[in-house]
Amino acid sequence: MDDDRNESRSLSHLDEEGKARMVDIGDKDTTRREAVAEGYVKMNRSTLDLIVSGRVPKGDVLQTARIAGICAAKKSPELVPLCHPIRVDSVSVDFEVCRERGALRVSSHVKATDRTGVEIEALTAVLISALTIYDMCKAVDREMEIERVRLISKSGGRSGEWKRNEDG
């Protein structure tokens, strides 16, 4: 955070004395909120082939990871201490095979109509989906890595739209 404006915004979960607090969103307008996040599970190409062909001994990795991510997005306030409970309207989790990178790209898209954003829900969906992939495949590939988990875009609320730069 380079400037004071960004720094003060980043510290909104602290009161004047530096104690943790849940931000009061009671006066915020209810608006349509959306967020998209992504991350990668890097793995051996043979592991990627097992997942794509449906031959992982523990079962259908992608469907299990999708369900785990959807459930996790809805449970974000239970996992992240100062995250507000919101009514999530929809969650989608998708996968893209990136053979040249030896990875699965995990993406999530979360929508809600509420007083606060859904960035945490989108990131949680990606992280738990990736962790589920890891768990289901760890017996065949201990070298897997979960990497580059990040917010891609968000919209709604007072701060409006934000989109990651293509090279960011």
One Martini backbone bead per residue (centre of mass of N, CA, C, O) as a GRO file, in nm:
protein
  168
    1MET     BB    1   0.091   0.041   0.028
    2ASP     BB    2   0.151   0.373  -0.074
    3ASP     BB    3  -0.090   0.524   0.055
    4ASP     BB    4  -0.291   0.654   0.299
    5ARG     BB    5  -0.561   0.568   0.180
    6ASN     BB    6  -0.494   0.263   0.161
    7GLU     BB    7  -0.409   0.221   0.455
    8SER     BB    8  -0.678   0.297   0.596
    9ARG     BB    9  -0.845   0.081   0.450
   10SER     BB   10  -0.670  -0.174   0.548
   11LEU     BB   11  -0.752  -0.087   0.873
   12SER     BB   12  -1.073  -0.139   0.930
   13HIS     BB   13  -1.023  -0.382   1.160
   14LEU     BB   14  -0.941  -0.128   1.335
   15ASP     BB   15  -0.926   0.057   1.591
   16GLU     BB   16  -0.795   0.331   1.753
   17GLU     BB   17  -0.627   0.104   1.942
   18GLY     BB   18  -0.576  -0.167   1.754
   19LYS     BB   19  -0.830  -0.332   1.761
   20ALA     BB   20  -1.021  -0.574   1.681
   21ARG     BB   21  -1.289  -0.552   1.429
   22MET     BB   22  -1.605  -0.524   1.311
   23VAL     BB   23  -1.740  -0.389   1.055
   24ASP     BB   24  -1.976  -0.143   0.994
   25ILE     BB   25  -2.256  -0.206   0.750
   26GLY     BB   26  -2.542  -0.074   0.815
   27ASP     BB   27  -2.512   0.197   0.608
   28LYS     BB   28  -2.500   0.032   0.367
   29ASP     BB   29  -2.570  -0.054   0.059
   30THR     BB   30  -2.760  -0.257  -0.131
   31THR     BB   31  -2.583  -0.464  -0.365
   32ARG     BB   32  -2.440  -0.587  -0.631
   33ARG     BB   33  -2.211  -0.865  -0.604
   34GLU     BB   34  -1.879  -0.942  -0.741
   35ALA     BB   35  -1.641  -1.226  -0.784
   36VAL     BB   36  -1.308  -1.313  -0.905
   37ALA     BB   37  -1.105  -1.610  -0.892
   38GLU     BB   38  -0.766  -1.757  -0.872
   39GLY     BB   39  -0.577  -2.069  -0.930
   40TYR     BB   40  -0.308  -2.313  -0.882
   41VAL     BB   41  -0.227  -2.661  -0.961
   42LYS     BB   42   0.070  -2.801  -0.941
   43MET     BB   43   0.189  -3.083  -1.147
   44ASN     BB   44   0.222  -3.368  -1.265
   45ARG     BB   45   0.135  -3.488  -1.567
   46SER     BB   46   0.029  -3.763  -1.465
   47THR     BB   47  -0.180  -3.640  -1.273
   48LEU     BB   48  -0.339  -3.481  -1.478
   49ASP     BB   49  -0.423  -3.733  -1.640
   50LEU     BB   50  -0.582  -3.870  -1.414
   51ILE     BB   51  -0.794  -3.650  -1.377
   52VAL     BB   52  -0.902  -3.629  -1.671
   53SER     BB   53  -0.964  -3.955  -1.685
   54GLY     BB   54  -1.075  -4.056  -1.393
   55ARG     BB   55  -0.813  -4.230  -1.227
   56VAL     BB   56  -0.850  -4.160  -0.939
   57PRO     BB   57  -0.886  -4.349  -0.661
   58LYS     BB   58  -1.084  -4.133  -0.497
   59GLY     BB   59  -1.207  -4.003  -0.764
   60ASP     BB   60  -1.380  -3.718  -0.857
   61VAL     BB   61  -1.203  -3.441  -0.839
   62LEU     BB   62  -1.364  -3.203  -0.971
   63GLN     BB   63  -1.639  -3.243  -0.832
   64THR     BB   64  -1.536  -3.234  -0.543
   65ALA     BB   65  -1.399  -2.952  -0.564
   66ARG     BB   66  -1.649  -2.795  -0.640
   67ILE     BB   67  -1.818  -2.853  -0.389
   68ALA     BB   68  -1.613  -2.749  -0.184
   69GLY     BB   69  -1.606  -2.455  -0.288
   70ILE     BB   70  -1.902  -2.386  -0.250
   71CYS     BB   71  -1.918  -2.446   0.052
   72ALA     BB   72  -1.688  -2.251   0.140
   73ALA     BB   73  -1.810  -1.982   0.055
   74LYS     BB   74  -2.053  -2.013   0.266
   75LYS     BB   75  -1.820  -2.043   0.517
   76SER     BB   76  -1.630  -1.794   0.551
   77PRO     BB   77  -1.719  -1.669   0.837
   78GLU     BB   78  -1.602  -1.933   0.988
   79LEU     BB   79  -1.289  -1.889   0.882
   80VAL     BB   80  -1.310  -1.568   0.888
   81PRO     BB   81  -1.341  -1.374   1.156
   82LEU     BB   82  -1.430  -1.070   0.998
   83CYS     BB   83  -1.645  -1.197   0.827
   84HIS     BB   84  -1.936  -1.151   0.679
   85PRO     BB   85  -2.248  -1.252   0.670
   86ILE     BB   86  -2.397  -1.369   0.367
   87ARG     BB   87  -2.605  -1.380   0.086
   88VAL     BB   88  -2.556  -1.615  -0.139
   89ASP     BB   89  -2.652  -1.657  -0.474
   90SER     BB   90  -2.367  -1.753  -0.618
   91VAL     BB   91  -2.157  -2.041  -0.724
   92SER     BB   92  -1.861  -2.091  -0.918
   93VAL     BB   93  -1.658  -2.373  -1.037
   94ASP     BB   94  -1.359  -2.394  -1.233
   95PHE     BB   95  -1.166  -2.567  -1.494
   96GLU     BB   96  -0.822  -2.567  -1.628
   97VAL     BB   97  -0.610  -2.704  -1.850
   98CYS     BB   98  -0.238  -2.666  -1.815
   99ARG     BB   99  -0.007  -2.834  -1.969
  100GLU     BB  100   0.243  -2.641  -2.005
  101ARG     BB  101   0.234  -2.598  -1.674
  102GLY     BB  102   0.124  -2.832  -1.500
  103ALA     BB  103  -0.197  -2.745  -1.454
  104LEU     BB  104  -0.466  -2.623  -1.259
  105ARG     BB  105  -0.727  -2.410  -1.306
  106VAL     BB  106  -0.891  -2.215  -1.059
  107SER     BB  107  -1.230  -2.089  -1.056
  108SER     BB  108  -1.435  -1.812  -0.936
  109HIS     BB  109  -1.794  -1.714  -0.896
  110VAL     BB  110  -1.946  -1.454  -0.706
  111LYS     BB  111  -2.282  -1.381  -0.578
  112ALA     BB  112  -2.450  -1.082  -0.440
  113THR     BB  113  -2.700  -0.920  -0.222
  114ASP     BB  114  -2.542  -0.661  -0.039
  115ARG     BB  115  -2.316  -0.473   0.196
  116THR     BB  116  -2.088  -0.672   0.094
  117GLY     BB  117  -1.844  -0.841  -0.031
  118VAL     BB  118  -1.702  -1.150  -0.226
  119GLU     BB  119  -1.392  -1.203  -0.215
  120ILE     BB  120  -1.358  -1.419   0.006
  121GLU     BB  121  -1.540  -1.630  -0.123
  122ALA     BB  122  -1.377  -1.664  -0.386
  123LEU     BB  123  -1.104  -1.742  -0.252
  124THR     BB  124  -1.208  -1.982  -0.086
  125ALA     BB  125  -1.301  -2.155  -0.321
  126VAL     BB  126  -1.022  -2.191  -0.446
  127LEU     BB  127  -0.863  -2.303  -0.203
  128ILE     BB  128  -1.046  -2.554  -0.143
  129SER     BB  129  -1.032  -2.680  -0.418
  130ALA     BB  130  -0.723  -2.711  -0.421
  131LEU     BB  131  -0.705  -2.880  -0.158
  132THR     BB  132  -0.874  -3.115  -0.267
  133ILE     BB  133  -0.688  -3.195  -0.492
  134TYR     BB  134  -0.451  -3.255  -0.313
  135ASP     BB  135  -0.582  -3.470  -0.133
  136MET     BB  136  -0.666  -3.670  -0.375
  137CYS     BB  137  -0.337  -3.671  -0.496
  138LYS     BB  138  -0.101  -3.721  -0.282
  139ALA     BB  139  -0.040  -4.030  -0.335
  140VAL     BB  140   0.080  -3.952  -0.645
  141ASP     BB  141   0.165  -3.629  -0.550
  142ARG     BB  142   0.392  -3.449  -0.343
  143GLU     BB  143   0.464  -3.185  -0.550
  144MET     BB  144   0.242  -3.016  -0.513
  145GLU     BB  145   0.108  -2.678  -0.591
  146ILE     BB  146  -0.017  -2.386  -0.452
  147GLU     BB  147  -0.085  -2.104  -0.671
  148ARG     BB  148  -0.175  -1.787  -0.748
  149VAL     BB  149  -0.378  -1.659  -0.552
  150ARG     BB  150  -0.646  -1.443  -0.683
  151LEU     BB  151  -0.784  -1.154  -0.767
  152ILE     BB  152  -0.954  -1.038  -1.065
  153SER     BB  153  -1.252  -0.936  -0.969
  154LYS     BB  154  -1.484  -0.657  -0.891
  155SER     BB  155  -1.825  -0.567  -0.785
  156GLY     BB  156  -1.963  -0.317  -0.622
  157GLY     BB  157  -2.038  -0.072  -0.442
  158ARG     BB  158  -1.853   0.203  -0.360
  159SER     BB  159  -1.585   0.104  -0.531
  160GLY     BB  160  -1.683  -0.078  -0.751
  161GLU     BB  161  -1.473  -0.143  -1.003
  162TRP     BB  162  -1.234  -0.422  -1.047
  163LYS     BB  163  -0.925  -0.497  -1.234
  164ARG     BB  164  -0.683  -0.682  -1.328
  165ASN     BB  165  -0.405  -0.670  -1.469
  166GLU     BB  166  -0.271  -0.866  -1.705
  167ASP     BB  167   0.036  -0.838  -1.563
  168GLY     BB  168  -0.070  -0.891  -1.245
   0.00000   0.00000   0.00000
